[in-house]
Amino acid sequence: MKKLVKYVIIDILRNKVVLGYTLFLLAVSFSVFSIEDNSSKGLLSLLNIVLIIVPLLSVIFSTIYVYNSSEFIELLVSQPVKRTTLLTSIYAGLTTSLMLAVIVGIGMPVLVYDRSDVGLSLVLAGALLTAVFTGLAILASVVTRDKAKGIGVSILLWFYFAIIFDGFVLFLLFQFADYPLEKVSISLTALNPIDLSRILVLLKMDISAMMGYTGAVFKEFFEGITGYLFITVVMIAWICLPVILGIKKFNKKDL
């Protein structure tokens, strides 16, 4: 498994797309911090990139990589290599490579301009979202045999979590505005890793007062041990479940 992971990492790091992705994050991060006179404003601007660009590129690149490696995968399947080991190695290699891009592209500017807990939480959010959406890409590429459909499913997944889900939650809160839905809204964050990451970073920036009463409820819940346990369990579930489902499907798939 170590050899497979090493091969995938080396293969991806040689890819010009990953290099361009790293340089893009690096250039944007330094530009944002240079333009803003306050590092907190720079972190807030970078938050949008972490929540939108990082998941989008992670899910699209990972999906395309799996499809482009179909011949390599079929070759290894014919060898005495377990399918579980093969898919897990591909996921680990993809996640590690894309995480390195995030750590270098966003982590280095944050280390230079803002070494606070907020900056570290922003980099951590980017790394976790990379792991989550790489797993979703693995699942989409395994379930769908056609490359075009697989990429379409991956983009729809990103579109749902980044845009549609928030609209659905706002509609729900608006329709039932007369009822106390603060605890329900906390539960709904577990259904979207992007929203969970956003709330965590915003709360660490100490601007929860701008979020109204719901923001105060979030702050009270997430600052305690229960909140951190909730976050840890949910993010681990989001990372593991798509990969586990993908492995089960891959083990039964006729290549």
Number of C-alpha atoms within 10 A of each C-alpha: 15 11 9 17 21 16 15 20 21 13 13 19 18 11 11 10 13 19 15 12 18 20 16 14 24 20 14 17 22 18 13 18 22 13 11 13 10 12 18 17 15 22 25 17 16 21 21 12 17 24 20 18 14 23 26 21 20 26 27 20 18 26 28 18 16 22 20 12 12 12 11 11 18 11 11 14 14 10 10 7 12 14 19 14 15 19 24 21 21 24 22 21 23 27 24 20 20 28 23 16 25 24 20 18 23 29 23 17 22 25 14 10 17 19 14 13 12 21 27 17 17 26 26 18 24 28 22 22 28 28 28 26 28 30 30 28 32 31 25 26 26 23 16 14 13 12 16 12 13 23 22 16 22 27 19 13 18 23 15 15 17 19 12 13 18 17 12 12 14 13 12 13 17 11 10 11 11 8 9 11 14 16 12 10 17 17 12 15 20 18 14 18 22 25 17 18 23 17 18 21 23 21 20 17 18 11 14 19 12 11 14 10 12 18 19 16 16 20 21 12 16 18 13 11 10 11 15 14 11 15 19 11 13 18 19 13 14 21 21 16 15 20 23 17 16 23 21 15 14 20 14 9 11 6 10
